[in-house]
C-alpha cells in the first residue's frame, strides 16, 4: 500500500489516511482511492471516495460475492 500520510494508532491496530492511496497486489490487481482505513493491523481495509480498481489475469477469478463482507445475499 502506498500512502502520502497516515494516522496510526499502534495500540488498536488502526490506521487511516485522508490522502490518496494505492494498493498493488502480488498478482497485479490495483486499487486506488481518495482515502482508506485499515483495522486489525491491516487485515480489514476500507476504501472511500472515488475508488477505482483493476484486476488482471487470474485476479478476475475473485471469491464469490457471498464470501465478501457487506455483499448482498
C-alpha positions as CSV (number, residue, x, y, z in Angstrom):
1,X,0.0,0.0,0.0
2,X,1.3,3.4,-0.9
3,X,0.3,6.3,1.3
4,X,1.2,10.0,1.4
5,X,0.4,10.2,5.1
6,X,-1.5,8.3,7.7
7,X,-2.6,8.5,11.3
8,X,-1.6,5.3,13.1
9,X,-2.9,4.0,16.4
10,X,-0.5,1.2,17.3
11,X,-2.4,0.1,20.4
12,X,-5.7,-0.6,18.5
13,X,-4.0,-1.6,15.2
14,X,-6.0,1.0,13.2
15,X,-4.5,3.4,10.6
16,X,-6.2,5.8,8.3
17,X,-5.3,8.2,5.6
18,X,-7.3,11.1,4.2
19,X,-4.8,11.4,1.3
20,X,-4.9,9.3,-1.9
21,X,-3.9,5.6,-1.5
22,X,-2.8,2.9,-4.0
23,X,-2.7,-0.8,-3.4
24,X,-1.0,-3.2,-5.8
25,X,-1.4,-6.9,-5.1
26,X,1.1,-9.6,-5.9
27,X,-1.0,-10.7,-8.9
28,X,-1.1,-7.2,-10.4
29,X,-4.5,-6.0,-9.3
30,X,-4.6,-2.4,-8.3
31,X,-7.0,-0.3,-6.0
32,X,-6.8,3.4,-5.9
33,X,-8.9,5.6,-3.6
34,X,-9.2,9.1,-2.2
35,X,-8.8,7.7,1.4
36,X,-8.5,4.4,3.3
37,X,-8.8,2.9,6.7
38,X,-7.2,-0.3,7.9
39,X,-8.3,-2.2,11.0
40,X,-6.9,-5.3,12.8
41,X,-3.3,-4.3,11.7
42,X,-4.3,-4.3,8.0
43,X,-6.5,-7.4,7.9
44,X,-9.5,-5.3,7.0
45,X,-9.3,-2.4,4.5
46,X,-12.0,0.1,3.8
47,X,-11.6,2.5,0.8
48,X,-13.5,5.7,0.5
49,X,-14.2,8.5,-2.0
50,X,-13.5,7.8,-5.7
51,X,-12.4,4.1,-5.6
52,X,-11.1,2.6,-8.8
53,X,-9.9,-1.0,-9.2
54,X,-8.2,-3.0,-12.0
55,X,-8.0,-6.8,-12.0
56,X,-5.9,-8.7,-14.5
57,X,-5.3,-12.3,-15.4
58,X,-6.2,-14.8,-12.6
59,X,-7.2,-11.9,-10.3
60,X,-10.6,-11.9,-12.2
61,X,-11.4,-15.2,-10.6
62,X,-12.3,-13.4,-7.3
63,X,-14.2,-15.1,-4.5
64,X,-18.0,-15.5,-4.8
65,X,-19.9,-12.4,-3.7
66,X,-21.4,-14.3,-0.8
67,X,-17.9,-14.6,0.7
68,X,-17.3,-10.8,0.6
69,X,-18.1,-8.8,3.7
70,X,-21.0,-6.4,3.1
71,X,-22.2,-8.3,0.0
72,X,-25.9,-8.6,-0.6
73,X,-27.2,-12.2,0.0
